Amino acid sequence: MGRCFTASQRLLLLRKAGYRCQHCGVILTPDNFAADHRIPYSKGGATQVWNGQALCRECNLLKSDAFEEE
């Protein structure tokens, strides 16, 4: 499995999040959605739904490769 979530994984993450950013709550669209690794890929996080979350691009950029609790 590579770094990028598959289309079906991305759709599942969106549905699980109710089409809202899991950090700020903004409504997610194809233009502002980013599938994010809770445990960063760069730090050994798997590209699996259990390690994913739906974020808006702004929150994803702010998070960078930090752990969720950082």
N, C-alpha and C positions, 0 to 999 in steps of 0.2 A: 504494500500500500504506500502510495506517495504522499506528498505534502498536502495536495489539494483534495478537498472533499468532493465526492462525486455529485452529479446532479440530483440523484435520488437521496443522498445523505443531506444535501443542502435543503431540499424540499422538506424532509422530515424534521430538520432543525427548525425551519420556519414554522411548521405546523405545531411542533411541541412548544414553541415560544408564543403561540397565538399571534404570529406576524407582528410582534413587538420586540424592540431591542431589549435584551435581558439586563442591560445596565441602566439606560435612561428612559425606556418605555416608549420611545418614538415608534410610530407605525412604520414597518419595514416594507419597502418596495424593491423591485429588481434594481433600481438605480442607487439605493442607499444600503443594501444588505451586504454583510460580510459574514461568512462562516468562520468562526474563530475557534482555536484550540484552547480549552481551559488550561491544560498543562501545555505550554508552548511546544510546538514541534521541535524547535531548536534546543529544547531541554529534555527531549525524549518522549514528548507527548504523542500518543497515537492519533492517527487520522481515522477515528471511529466516532460514531454518534454519541457514545457515552462520554467522550472527551470534547464534544463540540458545543458551541452555543451560538445563538443568533444575535449579532450585534449590528448596529448601524456603523457605517464606515468611520464616522467621527470617533465613536467609542473604541472601535477596533484600532484606530491609529493612536489614540491616547494610551491604550493598553500595551501596544507594541508586543514585546516578548516577555512581559511580566507575568508572573503567576496571578491567578484570579484574586487571591487574598492580599497581594502586594499593593 
